[in-house]
Amino acid sequence: MTERLVRFLYGDPSGVIRGKQVHRSRFDDAVVSGLGLTRAQNAINVLDDLVPVEGMEPVGEIRIVPDMDTYQALPWLDGVGSVFCDQVGHDGTDWGGCPRSFLKRAVGRAGTAGLSVQASFENEFYLAERTPSGPKPWGDGPVYSSAGLDRAAPVVNDIVDALVEQGIEVEQAINEYGPGQQEISIRHADALRAADNQLRVRDTVRGIAGVRHGLLASFAPKPWADAIGSGCHLHFSLRDADGENVMAPADDPQGLSDTARAFLAGVLDHLPALVALTCPSYLSYARLRPGAWAGSTVSWGFDNREAALRVASPFRGRERASANAELKTCDASSNPHLALGGLILAGLDGLERKLELPEPAAHDPASLPGFRSLPATQLQALAELEADTVLTVGLGDLLTRCILATRRSEYARCAQMGDDAVRAVTFEVF
């Protein structure tokens, strides 16, 4: 390691990437002992309000301990590296408030069931420039157009190079529907690495845009009232003990296996509560509207982009290997460890209960009878989460109470501020 400064980073329950920075001279000791962090740090919401949570008072400390497999030099800064961390107690064990440890527990549950999960977060985000009247979209062009690709190329090309330099395989980089909106798709990985990669992508995009180009990059779910929202669609597939994709039957690569059907049925059954983790912020619900290609109902379908859960068609020549599903009701205001851990627990519950997958939606489910609407507000989603024992037991008491308290405090503040003020304040948070 040649970097003189190293950032010890973690995703907190509010979805913000936070951390501390140490000098190289302290690094070896910090790898072993971790860095001290007040227990209250996780009780800070999106607006940086400290929220009262029993067990997360500003008394007592935990430690953030790095996973050295995640270490990377930061391509946009000279002599700075970063590593993602677990939060542990003084004895080195999970203290009950660590989102990354929650995902590890969910992965362990899947392993007990003979399964592993491969996943990837497909991010949409806006590039913008600062103006006296607020952020203005930058690099706009017709959606999926060569002109749009050209206009954003100076920034997007640098982002792609920086991700590849950090070991992340970029599959697609396109200009999306909104003015100045981009999309980057990366290669799938095991669940823990996929969630870590999501934090790495967010950090890299903002670092390259800001430090190298003097621009803003926003992953906020609805940064402008009159522009399409941004999601980070969560793609996932199930693997058996031999690492084989078991989403589709061996004799029907276009279909769904019994395992996949029960797992997807579990995701749908818990979806009204799960969105409190996958679409957790106040403005997430301005995106989850009919006609927005974001999913607004408890629904699934084959290549149905209005359904909350889309079963993607496999690619010719690698049909079984490429079979996967996409949760469209997910955005980058989420902590990816919470989002993916929640999805895994929901799916495993479907397997344990042998749930039946309902009929797929062949059209826009919001226009059809019989489909339950998803929560219309952050507050409604939190009520669903509080009532969902599969998710709350999986999260544990402390993390559940933290999420409910910090997010409800966020809702109260944001509802008082109004949507325009919230957009302005959170544009650069995510």
N, C-alpha and C positions, 0 to 999 in steps of 0.2 A: 504494500500500500504506500503510495507516494502523496496522497492528498493531505494537506495540512489541517483541514477541518472536515469533520464528519457529522452529518445530521442523523440523529436517532429519531426516526419518524414512526408514527402510528396513526391510524384512523380512529377518531373518537366516536362515541355513539351519535353525535349530531351530524356526522358525515364530513367533518372538517379534518384535513390532514394537519396534524400538529406534531411538535417534537422539540428536541433540544439539540444543540450543536457543541461538539467538544473538539479540542485541539488534539492533533496527532499524538502529542506527548502523553495524553491522558487515555488514549484510545484502548490500549491493551488492558488496562485495569477496568475500564468501563465495560468492555466485552464480558468480563467475568462477573463484575458486581452490578452492572446496570447503572442507570442514572436515576436519582431520586425524583419523584413526582408526587405532588400532593394528591391525596385521594379525591379532593374536590375538583381536580382538573376535568374529570369526565362528567361532572355535573354542570358544565358550561354549555349553554345552548348555541345555536347558530348565530345569534346576535351578541354573543360573548357575555350574556347575563349569567351570573352564578346562581343556580337554582337550588333551593334547599332539598337535599336528598339524604335521608338517614343512611349512614354508612359511607357517605361521600362528603363529609364535612372537611373544612380546611385544617384538620387535625390528624396527624398520622401520615405516613408516606407509603407508597408502593415503589416499584422499580420498573423501568423500561429496559428490557434486555434484548439485545439485537439477535436476529437470525442471520448469521453471516452468509448463508446461501443467497441472501437478497442484496448483498453489498454491490453497489455500482458507483463509479465515478460519474459526476454529473456533467454531461457534454456542454452545457451552456454556461458553466462557471469554471474558472481556472482554480484547480487545487481544492475542490470540494467534492466529497462523496456523500452517499446516504445509504442507510440500511433500515429495514423495517423491523419493528420490535414487538415482542409480547409484553404484556403488563402482568407483573407477578408480585406476590407478597414478599416479605423479607426472607421467607423460607424457600423462595424460588418456585412456589406453586401458584396456580391461577387464583387470583383474589376475588373473582366473581364479577368483575366489571370490565373484562377485556373482550372486545368483539372478535379479535383474532383467535383467542382461545375458544370462544363459542363455536366458530367455524371448525376448529380442530375437533371439538367434541362431536359435531354433526358428521364430520368425515369419519370419525371412529364408529359412530352408529351405523353409517352406511357400510363400512367394512365388516361389521358384525353380521350384516345382512348379505354379505358376499358381493357387495357392489362398490364401485368407486365412481366418482363423478368427474367428467371432463367439462370445462366451461370456458367461456370467453365473454367479455363485456364489449359490445359494439357501440362506440360512443359517437354521439352527435354533439357538436359544440359550435359556438359563434366566435368569429374573429371580429374585433372592433377596434376603433381608434378613439382616443379621448377627445372630446370637444367641449366647449363651454356649456353646451346644453345637454351633456351626458354622452354615453357611449354611442358611437355611430358604426353600423356594419361596415366591414372592410373586405375587399376582394370579392364583391358580389358578381354573380354571373348566372345565366340560365342553368337550371338544375341539371346535373349530369352532363354538362356541356364542356366541350374542349375550351371554349372561351373562359368559362368559370374555373377550370383547372389551371389555365395559364395565369389568370389574375391572382390566384391564391398560391401559386407555385413557389414564390420566394420563401414563404413561411412554411407551407405544408411539406415541401421537400426537406427543409431543415428538421422539421419534426420527425419525419420518417427516418432520416439518417440518425437522429439522436436516439430514437427507439431501438433501431437495429443495433446501434453501438452498445446499447445496454442489454442486448440479448433477447429483445422482443421481436418476434417475426411479424411484420406487417403484411396483411393479405390484401387490403384495399384501402385507398385514400381517395375520396371523391368529394365533390362539392354537392351539398344537399339542397333541400327545397327552399329554405329560408335565405334571406339576403345576408351573405357572408357566412352562411352555415356550412360546416364541413362535417365529414364522417370518416372515422378511421376504424377499420376492423383488424384485429390481431388474432394470431393463432391461438387455438385452445390449449389449455394446460390442465393439470390436476387442480382440484378445487381451491386449495390453499394458494397455490401459485397464481391461479387465475385472479383471485381477489387481490393479491399483492400486485399483480400486473396492472390491475385497474387503477390502484393508487399511483403506480409508476407512470401510467399514461397521463393521468390528470396533472401530475407534477411536471412532467416533461413538456406537455403542450403549453402550459402556462409559462414555464421557464423559457422555452424557445421564443414564444410570441413576445413576452415582455422584455427579457434581457437582450435578446439579439435584434428584435425588430421594433421595440417600443410600442407594441400593440397589447390589447387586452384579449384574453381568451376566456370565455364563460361557458361552463357546463350547466348553468342554471336551467331548470326544466322549462321555464317560461320567461325568458329575459325581456321580451317585448310583448305588449298586449296584442299587437296586430300582426305578429309573426308566428310562424309555426314553432311549437315547443321542441325541446331536445330530449331525447331519451338515451339510455344506454342499455339497449336490448340485451338480455341475458340469455345467451345460447348455452345449451347443456346437453350432454348425452350420458348414458349409463354404460359402465363396463363391468364385465364379470371378473372373476379372480384371475383369469388368464389375460385380461386386458382387451378382450373382444367387445366391440360395440354390440349391445343387446337391445337397442331401441327398435329394431325391425326384425321380423322373423327371417330365418335363413332362406325360406322359399318365397318371400314377398318383400323385396327391398323397398317398395313403395308403401308398405303397411306399417302397423305398429304391433310389437310383441305384447304378450299378456303382461309382462313386467312393466313395459313402458306405459301401457294403458292404465294400470293400477297406480303407478307413480304420478302420471299426469292427472288422474282423477283426484289424488290427494292434494296436488297443487291447486286445482280448481276449488276443492272443498274448503281449503284454508285461504283462498285468495283475498277475500274481503279483509282478513286480518293481516295477511302477508304484505299487502301494499303499504301498511304502516312501516315496514322495513325496506321495501323496494322503491316506494314513492313517498318518502317520509316527510318532505318539507311542505310548508304552507302553500307554495305556488305549484307543487306537484299536481294539485287537483285542478289547476287551470289548464293543464295539459291533457288530463284524462277525460276528454269530452268526445261525444260521438262525432265521427267524420275527421278526427285528427290522426288516424292511424296509430293510436296509442293504446287502444283498448279501454272501454268504459263499462264493460259487462263481464260477468263470470262466464267465459266462453272460450271455445277452442275451435280450430279448424285447420284443414290442410292448406297451407299457403294463403291463409286468410289474414290479411294485415289489419283488419279491423277487430279481430278477435284478440283477447288478452294473451292467449297462448296459441302460438302458431307452430304447427308441425311443418318443418321446412322440407321441401322436396330434395332428395339426395342427388348427388352429382353422378352422371353417367361414367361408368368405369370404376367407380369407388362407392357404389351405392350403400353397402352396409356400413362401411367405415365412416361415411359422411352423414349418416342419419342423425338428426338432432332436432330438438325443439327450442323455441325462442319465446321467452317471457317478455312481451312488449311493455307490460306495466312495470317498468323499472327505469329509473333515471339516475343521473350522476350526483344528485344530492344525497344519495344513499351511501352508507358505509358498506362497501362490497362484501365484507366478511359477515355482516349481519344479514344482508340481502341473500347471499348464497347459502349461508347456514340455515336461514329460515326456509328457503325453497327446498333444501335437502330434507329437513325434518318434515315438512308438509308432504313431500313425495313418499318418504318412508312410511308415514302414517297411512297413506293410501295403500301401500303394499301390505302393511300389517293387517289392515281392515278389509283387504281384498275389494276395494271400491271399484265400482263399474264406471267407466268413462261414458258420459252422455253422448248423444249424437252430435257430430260436428256441425258447426254453422257453415252453411254453404253460401251465405250472403252476409251483409253487414248485420251482426247480431243485434245492434241497437235498433234496427228497423224491423226486427222479428219479435213475435210474442214468445214468452216463456223464458227469457234470459234475465237473470237478476242483475241489477245495476251495481257497480262497485261504489264504495263510499264516495260521496261528492265533496267531502272536505277532509282535511287533516284530522279534525276532531272526531269525525265519525270513524275514520280508520283506526284511531287510537282506542276507541271504545270496542271495536271489533277485536283488536289485538288483546286488550285486557281480558276479554271473555274467552280467548282461545287458549285452552290449557296445554295443548301440544306445543305451541310456540312459547308460551310463558314458562312452562316447566323446562323446556329446552334452554331458554335464555338464562334461567335462574332468577331468583328473587331480586338480587341487587341490580342486575342489568335490566330487568323488566321495569323495576320502579324508576330507574334512571331514565330510560327511554320515555316512559309515560310522563314523567315530571318535566323533563327538559323540552319535550315536544309540545306538551300542553302549554307550557309557559311561552314557547315560541308562537303558538297559535294566538294566545291572548294578546301578545305584543303586536303581532302582524295584523290581526283583525282591527286593532285600534289604529294602526298606522295607515292602512289602506294599501291596495295592491300596487299602485304606482310607486309609493315610497318603499315598499318591500322589494320591488324589482331593483330600484336604485341601490338599496343597501346590500342586497345579496348578489348583485351581478358578478362581483369579483370574489365572493366567498367560495363558490364552487367552480 
